């Protein structure tokens, strides 16, 4: 059978050449250095790989015999250096190098040996914050304890954690007056001596606010700090969260000014941009029990400059219609406490019964330490009409109280 490719024949030939060239290029790129470090912990393996010059060449395709000879001379020294931060100062290191075509395989065998262990630990805090709980928690953590294997990373973490805890709690001049790590290789023991001087504690100075959304008094009741309070990162973060979560503002910026070293204060400037006052939402759906259904919601996030809120919801389907409204008045701590009024009317078909319901309620939400308490009173009137037009009416007065815990990031 004769087959005619006609003008397509050169195209197939060109494709064949291109695929052959691509395969050659792929084989060239496959050349690399495979590094194998068997029978050691993941921490040892990762640290050795991080120290090895081989690692930087592992994906390169131009490693020739001369380059590998230079790299292999560094293997033992770099491996020993990688093990010292983990407490192993007398390891045995051996390696094999195998060339396979244009790629290399390097196997490094490590016997870490007996580690250096912590013997004496002294961590002390002086200054105004010597009894600060956050600093005590760092010291009492299990990172540096007698008998543990020496780990330079843990030692550095403890020093960093001490300084961060001090500065985050207002001790902006905290410094390490002593940080000594003494290693006795022959005895395989190490001693640690860390001394932190917290210096004085700084407090919040003037807190200036630039916003035209709610009244200044209402705005300040949202803040998690006051002038004269200790300057802490925690209170700054909680303030940022509360202001963002209030829905009054679209953007909030909290900026710490330069610390006054004489007055021991830090000024704060807060800038807030208004959020959209009104929010509308609609939704449509279908269910086997309700058939077509829809919902409309209107949120008025700022009825007035005192921060009052209003919400209206309208729900409709083939079996149920409901209209509900809610009005909230912030009191005291605006983020956590409010006086709320709700009202709703609904009509629902339940088989052969028609239920008509009216409800009003009021509630007072209060923050008590780590708890949030809600005192409420509900007034309910419900009339049920049967198919034979007979009806029954229930009138209920329901007082109640509920408690819930508050998240730590907002209290």
TORRO-549066 format. One record per residue (C-alpha): residue in three letters; x, y, z; chain. Coordinates in nm, 2 decimals. Each point is the difference from the previous one (the first is absolute). Last residue first. Layout:
N
   rest       c1       c2       c3   kette
    ala        X        Y        Z       A
...
//
This chain:
411
   rest       c1       c2       c3   kette
    unk    -0.98     4.03     7.68       A
    unk     0.02    -0.03    -0.38       A
    unk     0.29    -0.24    -0.07       A
    unk    -0.08    -0.22     0.30       A
    unk    -0.33    -0.11    -0.14       A
    unk    -0.30     0.05     0.23       A
    unk    -0.16    -0.29     0.18       A
    unk    -0.38    -0.04    -0.02       A
    unk    -0.28     0.06     0.25       A
    unk    -0.38     0.00    -0.04       A
    unk    -0.30     0.15     0.19       A
    unk    -0.37    -0.04    -0.05       A
    unk    -0.35     0.15     0.02       A
    unk    -0.27    -0.15    -0.22       A
    unk    -0.35     0.15     0.00       A
    unk    -0.23    -0.22    -0.21       A
    unk    -0.34     0.05    -0.16       A
    unk    -0.14    -0.30    -0.18       A
    unk    -0.31     0.01    -0.23       A
    unk    -0.21    -0.29    -0.13       A
    unk    -0.21     0.00    -0.31       A
    unk    -0.29    -0.19    -0.16       A
    unk    -0.04     0.08    -0.37       A
    unk    -0.06    -0.37    -0.09       A
    unk     0.34    -0.01    -0.16       A
    unk     0.17     0.11     0.32       A
    unk     0.11     0.34     0.11       A
    unk     0.30     0.05     0.23       A
    unk     0.04     0.34     0.17       A
    unk     0.34     0.09     0.16       A
    unk     0.08     0.29     0.23       A
    unk     0.35     0.02     0.14       A
    unk     0.16     0.25     0.24       A
    unk     0.37    -0.06     0.05       A
    unk     0.22     0.14     0.29       A
    unk     0.37    -0.02    -0.01       A
    unk     0.31     0.03     0.23       A
    unk     0.32    -0.09    -0.19       A
    unk     0.33    -0.05     0.18       A
    unk     0.34     0.00    -0.16       A
    unk     0.28    -0.16     0.20       A
    unk     0.38     0.06     0.02       A
    unk    -0.05     0.28     0.25       A
    unk    -0.37     0.09     0.00       A
    unk    -0.10     0.14    -0.34       A
    unk    -0.37     0.09    -0.03       A
    unk    -0.27    -0.07    -0.26       A
    unk    -0.35     0.14     0.08       A
    unk    -0.29    -0.15    -0.19       A
    unk    -0.34     0.10    -0.12       A
    unk    -0.27    -0.20    -0.18       A
    unk    -0.30     0.02    -0.22       A
    unk    -0.18    -0.29    -0.17       A
    unk    -0.31    -0.04    -0.22       A
    unk    -0.09    -0.34    -0.15       A
    unk    -0.27    -0.12    -0.23       A
    unk     0.00    -0.37    -0.06       A
    unk    -0.23    -0.16    -0.26       A
    unk    -0.07    -0.37     0.05       A
    unk    -0.09    -0.25    -0.27       A
    unk     0.37    -0.08    -0.06       A
    unk     0.20     0.26     0.18       A
    unk    -0.07     0.32    -0.19       A
    unk     0.20     0.30     0.14       A
    unk    -0.08     0.36     0.08       A
    unk     0.26     0.22     0.16       A
    unk     0.04     0.32     0.20       A
    unk     0.33     0.11     0.16       A
    unk     0.13     0.25     0.25       A
    unk     0.34     0.05     0.16       A
    unk     0.15     0.24     0.25       A
    unk     0.36     0.00     0.11       A
    unk     0.20     0.17     0.27       A
    unk     0.37    -0.04    -0.06       A
    unk     0.33    -0.11     0.15       A
    unk     0.31    -0.16    -0.16       A
    unk     0.16     0.23    -0.26       A
    unk    -0.18     0.31     0.14       A
    unk     0.13    -0.04     0.35       A
    unk    -0.25     0.22     0.18       A
    unk    -0.31    -0.03    -0.20       A
    unk    -0.06    -0.06    -0.38       A
    unk    -0.37     0.03    -0.10       A
    unk    -0.12    -0.28    -0.24       A
    unk    -0.33     0.00    -0.20       A
    unk    -0.12    -0.32    -0.16       A
    unk    -0.28    -0.05    -0.25       A
    unk    -0.18    -0.31    -0.13       A
    unk    -0.25    -0.07    -0.27       A
    unk    -0.10    -0.36    -0.08       A
    unk    -0.20    -0.18    -0.27       A
    unk    -0.02    -0.38    -0.01       A
    unk    -0.15    -0.27    -0.22       A
    unk     0.05     0.12    -0.36       A
    unk     0.31     0.19     0.10       A
    unk     0.09     0.34     0.14       A
    unk     0.26     0.14     0.25       A
    unk     0.04     0.38     0.07       A
    unk     0.28     0.11     0.23       A
    unk     0.06     0.35     0.15       A
    unk     0.31     0.10     0.20       A
    unk     0.07     0.31     0.20       A
    unk     0.31     0.12     0.17       A
    unk     0.08     0.27     0.25       A
    unk     0.36     0.14    -0.01       A
    unk    -0.05     0.32     0.20       A
    unk     0.05     0.19    -0.33       A
    unk    -0.34    -0.12    -0.12       A
    unk    -0.16    -0.29    -0.18       A
    unk     0.34    -0.14    -0.08       A
    unk     0.02    -0.35    -0.14       A
    unk    -0.34     0.02    -0.17       A
    unk    -0.04    -0.36    -0.12       A
    unk    -0.27    -0.09    -0.24       A
    unk    -0.07    -0.37    -0.08       A
    unk    -0.23    -0.16    -0.26       A
    unk    -0.07    -0.37    -0.02       A
    unk    -0.16    -0.23    -0.26       A
    unk    -0.17    -0.33    -0.03       A
    unk    -0.12    -0.22    -0.28       A
    unk    -0.12    -0.35     0.11       A
    unk    -0.02     0.01     0.38       A
    unk     0.03    -0.37     0.09       A
    unk     0.16    -0.12    -0.33       A
    unk     0.24     0.30     0.02       A
    unk     0.08     0.28    -0.24       A
    unk     0.21     0.31     0.04       A
    unk     0.03     0.37    -0.04       A
    unk     0.23     0.24     0.20       A
    unk     0.00     0.38     0.05       A
    unk     0.24     0.22     0.19       A
    unk     0.01     0.37     0.08       A
    unk     0.26     0.18     0.20       A
    unk    -0.03     0.37     0.11       A
    unk     0.25     0.22     0.17       A
    unk     0.30    -0.10    -0.21       A
    unk     0.31     0.00     0.21       A
    unk     0.15     0.32     0.12       A
    unk     0.38     0.05     0.01       A
    unk     0.20    -0.02     0.32       A
    unk     0.33     0.16     0.11       A
    unk     0.14    -0.08     0.34       A
    unk     0.31     0.18     0.14       A
    unk     0.18    -0.13     0.31       A
    unk     0.25     0.17     0.22       A
    unk     0.25    -0.22     0.19       A
    unk     0.09     0.09     0.36       A
    unk     0.30    -0.03     0.23       A
    unk    -0.01     0.37     0.09       A
    unk     0.37     0.03    -0.05       A
    unk     0.05    -0.25    -0.28       A
    unk    -0.30     0.14    -0.20       A
    unk    -0.06    -0.28    -0.25       A
    unk    -0.04     0.11    -0.37       A
    unk    -0.35    -0.05    -0.13       A
    unk    -0.20    -0.32    -0.02       A
    unk    -0.24    -0.02    -0.30       A
    unk    -0.34    -0.17    -0.01       A
    unk    -0.16     0.00    -0.35       A
    unk    -0.36    -0.10    -0.05       A
    unk    -0.18    -0.05    -0.33       A
    unk    -0.37    -0.06    -0.10       A
    unk    -0.13     0.12     0.34       A
    unk    -0.32    -0.05     0.20       A
    unk     0.00    -0.38    -0.06       A
    unk     0.10    -0.04     0.37       A
    unk     0.23    -0.29    -0.09       A
    unk     0.27     0.22    -0.14       A
    unk     0.00     0.23     0.31       A
    unk    -0.01    -0.31     0.23       A
    unk     0.29    -0.17    -0.19       A
    unk     0.22     0.31     0.00       A
    unk    -0.06     0.06     0.37       A
    unk     0.08    -0.36     0.08       A
    unk     0.33     0.03    -0.20       A
    unk     0.10     0.32     0.19       A
    unk    -0.10    -0.15     0.33       A
    unk     0.22    -0.31    -0.06       A
    unk     0.30     0.21    -0.12       A
    unk     0.01     0.16     0.34       A
    unk     0.04     0.36     0.13       A
    unk    -0.10    -0.01     0.36       A
    unk    -0.32     0.21     0.06       A
    unk     0.05     0.38     0.07       A
    unk    -0.21     0.11    -0.30       A
    unk    -0.26    -0.27    -0.06       A
    unk     0.02    -0.34    -0.18       A
    unk    -0.24    -0.25    -0.15       A
    unk    -0.18     0.27    -0.21       A
    unk    -0.37    -0.02    -0.08       A
    unk    -0.09     0.23     0.29       A
    unk     0.22     0.26    -0.17       A
    unk    -0.22     0.00    -0.31       A
    unk    -0.32     0.05     0.20       A
    unk     0.15     0.30     0.18       A
    unk     0.13     0.14    -0.34       A
    unk    -0.35    -0.03    -0.15       A
    unk    -0.02    -0.23    -0.30       A
    unk     0.12     0.03    -0.36       A
    unk     0.21     0.31    -0.03       A
    unk     0.34    -0.14     0.07       A
    unk     0.35     0.11     0.11       A
    unk     0.08    -0.12     0.35       A
    unk     0.28     0.12     0.22       A
    unk     0.12    -0.22     0.30       A
    unk     0.24     0.20     0.21       A
    unk     0.24    -0.22     0.20       A
    unk    -0.03    -0.37     0.04       A
    unk     0.24    -0.15     0.25       A
    unk     0.37    -0.10     0.00       A
    unk     0.15    -0.24     0.25       A
    unk     0.34     0.07     0.14       A
    unk     0.31    -0.22    -0.08       A
    unk    -0.06    -0.36    -0.08       A
    unk     0.35    -0.11     0.09       A
    unk     0.05    -0.36    -0.13       A
    unk     0.27    -0.23     0.12       A
    unk     0.08    -0.33    -0.18       A
    unk     0.26    -0.25     0.12       A
    unk     0.01    -0.34    -0.16       A
    unk     0.24    -0.28     0.08       A
    unk     0.11    -0.28    -0.24       A
    unk     0.12    -0.35     0.05       A
    unk     0.18    -0.26    -0.21       A
    unk     0.29    -0.03     0.25       A
    unk     0.26     0.04    -0.27       A
    unk    -0.21     0.24    -0.20       A
    unk    -0.06     0.24     0.29       A
    unk    -0.24     0.26    -0.15       A
    unk    -0.08     0.34     0.16       A
    unk    -0.31     0.18    -0.13       A
    unk    -0.01     0.35     0.14       A
    unk    -0.26     0.26    -0.04       A
    unk     0.04     0.29     0.24       A
    unk    -0.15     0.35     0.03       A
    unk    -0.28    -0.10    -0.25       A
    unk    -0.20     0.31    -0.07       A
    unk    -0.35     0.14     0.08       A
    unk    -0.04     0.37    -0.09       A
    unk    -0.35    -0.04    -0.14       A
    unk    -0.14    -0.17     0.31       A
    unk    -0.36     0.04    -0.11       A
    unk    -0.13    -0.36     0.00       A
    unk     0.10    -0.07    -0.36       A
    unk     0.35     0.12     0.08       A
    unk     0.05    -0.24     0.28       A
    unk    -0.16    -0.30    -0.18       A
    unk     0.21     0.07    -0.31       A
    unk     0.33     0.03     0.20       A
    unk    -0.07    -0.33     0.19       A
    unk    -0.12    -0.18    -0.32       A
    unk     0.32     0.10    -0.18       A
    unk     0.23    -0.13     0.28       A
    unk    -0.21    -0.32     0.02       A
    unk     0.01    -0.04    -0.38       A
    unk     0.38     0.04    -0.01       A
    unk     0.05    -0.28     0.26       A
    unk    -0.25    -0.22    -0.19       A
    unk     0.19     0.05    -0.32       A
    unk     0.33    -0.08     0.17       A
    unk    -0.13    -0.34     0.11       A
    unk     0.18    -0.17     0.28       A
    unk    -0.16    -0.33     0.09       A
    unk    -0.22     0.02     0.31       A
    unk     0.14    -0.10     0.34       A
    unk    -0.05     0.33     0.17       A
    unk    -0.30     0.20    -0.16       A
    unk    -0.01     0.25    -0.28       A
    unk    -0.30    -0.03    -0.22       A
    unk    -0.25    -0.14     0.25       A
    unk    -0.18     0.33     0.07       A
    unk     0.04     0.15     0.34       A
    unk     0.22     0.29    -0.11       A
    unk    -0.24     0.09    -0.29       A
    unk    -0.30    -0.02     0.23       A
    unk     0.17     0.21     0.27       A
    unk     0.06     0.27    -0.27       A
    unk    -0.37     0.01    -0.09       A
    unk    -0.09     0.01     0.37       A
    unk     0.20     0.31     0.07       A
    unk     0.17    -0.03     0.34       A
    unk     0.33     0.15    -0.10       A
    unk    -0.18     0.27    -0.20       A
    unk     0.13     0.31     0.18       A
    unk     0.36    -0.11    -0.03       A
    unk     0.17    -0.34     0.03       A
    unk    -0.06    -0.33    -0.17       A
    unk     0.20    -0.32     0.05       A
    unk     0.08    -0.31    -0.20       A
    unk     0.27    -0.23     0.14       A
    unk     0.03    -0.35    -0.14       A
    unk     0.27    -0.25     0.11       A
    unk     0.06    -0.33    -0.17       A
    unk    -0.13     0.01    -0.36       A
    unk     0.11    -0.30    -0.20       A
    unk     0.27    -0.04    -0.27       A
    unk    -0.09    -0.29    -0.22       A
    unk     0.16    -0.34    -0.02       A
    unk     0.09    -0.10    -0.36       A
    unk    -0.17     0.13    -0.31       A
    unk     0.10    -0.30    -0.22       A
    unk    -0.06     0.14    -0.35       A
    unk     0.01    -0.16    -0.34       A
    unk    -0.01     0.24    -0.30       A
    unk    -0.10    -0.15    -0.34       A
    unk     0.07     0.22    -0.30       A
    unk    -0.16    -0.10    -0.33       A
    unk     0.11     0.19    -0.31       A
    unk    -0.15     0.06    -0.35       A
    unk     0.15     0.02    -0.35       A
    unk     0.04    -0.37    -0.05       A
    unk    -0.03    -0.14     0.35       A
    unk     0.28     0.12     0.23       A
    unk     0.03    -0.14     0.35       A
    unk     0.13     0.19     0.30       A
    unk     0.02    -0.18     0.33       A
    unk     0.01     0.17     0.35       A
    unk     0.12    -0.04     0.35       A
    unk    -0.06     0.21     0.31       A
    unk     0.06    -0.09     0.37       A
    unk    -0.15     0.25     0.24       A
    unk     0.18     0.16     0.29       A
    unk    -0.18     0.33     0.07       A
    unk    -0.37    -0.11    -0.02       A
    unk    -0.21     0.26     0.19       A
    unk    -0.25     0.09    -0.28       A
    unk     0.19     0.32    -0.08       A
    unk     0.32    -0.22    -0.04       A
    unk    -0.15    -0.23    -0.26       A
    unk     0.01     0.24    -0.29       A
    unk     0.36     0.09     0.06       A
    unk     0.10    -0.37    -0.01       A
    unk    -0.19    -0.04    -0.33       A
    unk     0.17     0.31    -0.14       A
    unk     0.35    -0.13     0.09       A
    unk    -0.07    -0.35    -0.13       A
    unk    -0.16     0.11    -0.33       A
    unk     0.24     0.28    -0.09       A
    unk     0.25    -0.20    -0.20       A
    unk    -0.29    -0.15    -0.19       A
    unk    -0.09     0.33    -0.15       A
    unk     0.34     0.07    -0.16       A
    unk     0.02    -0.35    -0.15       A
    unk    -0.36     0.04    -0.12       A
    unk     0.09     0.32    -0.19       A
    unk     0.30    -0.17    -0.17       A
    unk    -0.21    -0.30    -0.09       A
    unk    -0.27     0.21    -0.17       A
    unk    -0.31     0.15     0.15       A
    unk    -0.17     0.19    -0.29       A
    unk    -0.36    -0.13     0.04       A
    unk    -0.09     0.19     0.32       A
    unk    -0.27    -0.13     0.23       A
    unk     0.22    -0.12     0.28       A
    unk     0.26     0.28    -0.02       A
    unk    -0.13     0.20     0.29       A
    unk    -0.04    -0.32     0.20       A
    unk     0.36    -0.11    -0.06       A
    unk     0.12     0.31     0.20       A
    unk    -0.14    -0.19     0.30       A
    unk    -0.12     0.20     0.30       A
    unk    -0.38    -0.02    -0.07       A
    unk     0.03    -0.36    -0.10       A
    unk     0.17    -0.08     0.34       A
    unk    -0.27     0.19     0.19       A
    unk    -0.28    -0.19    -0.18       A
    unk     0.16    -0.34     0.06       A
    unk     0.07     0.06     0.36       A
    unk    -0.36     0.13     0.07       A
    unk    -0.15    -0.29    -0.20       A
    unk     0.19    -0.25     0.22       A
    unk     0.28    -0.21    -0.14       A
    unk     0.02    -0.34    -0.17       A
    unk     0.07     0.11    -0.36       A
    unk     0.13     0.33    -0.15       A
    unk    -0.04    -0.03    -0.38       A
    unk     0.08     0.30    -0.22       A
    unk    -0.09    -0.03    -0.37       A
    unk     0.20     0.24    -0.21       A
    unk    -0.16     0.10    -0.33       A
    unk    -0.03    -0.09    -0.37       A
    unk    -0.36    -0.01    -0.10       A
    unk     0.04     0.32    -0.20       A
    unk     0.21    -0.17    -0.26       A
    unk    -0.24    -0.28    -0.04       A
    unk    -0.29     0.25    -0.05       A
    unk     0.21     0.18    -0.26       A
    unk     0.06    -0.32    -0.19       A
    unk    -0.37    -0.09     0.02       A
    unk    -0.10     0.34    -0.13       A
    unk     0.24    -0.03    -0.29       A
    unk    -0.16    -0.33    -0.10       A
    unk    -0.35     0.15     0.03       A
    unk     0.11     0.29    -0.22       A
    unk     0.14    -0.23    -0.26       A
    unk    -0.32    -0.21    -0.01       A
    unk    -0.21     0.32    -0.02       A
    unk     0.20     0.12    -0.30       A
    unk    -0.04    -0.33    -0.18       A
    unk    -0.38     0.01     0.06       A
    unk    -0.02     0.35    -0.14       A
    unk     0.21    -0.10    -0.31       A
    unk    -0.25    -0.27    -0.07       A
    unk    -0.31     0.22     0.03       A
    unk     0.02     0.14    -0.36       A
    unk    -0.10    -0.33    -0.15       A
    unk    -0.04    -0.28     0.25       A
    unk    -0.12    -0.24    -0.26       A
    unk    -0.05    -0.36     0.09       A
    unk     0.04    -0.28    -0.26       A
    unk    -0.14    -0.34     0.10       A
//
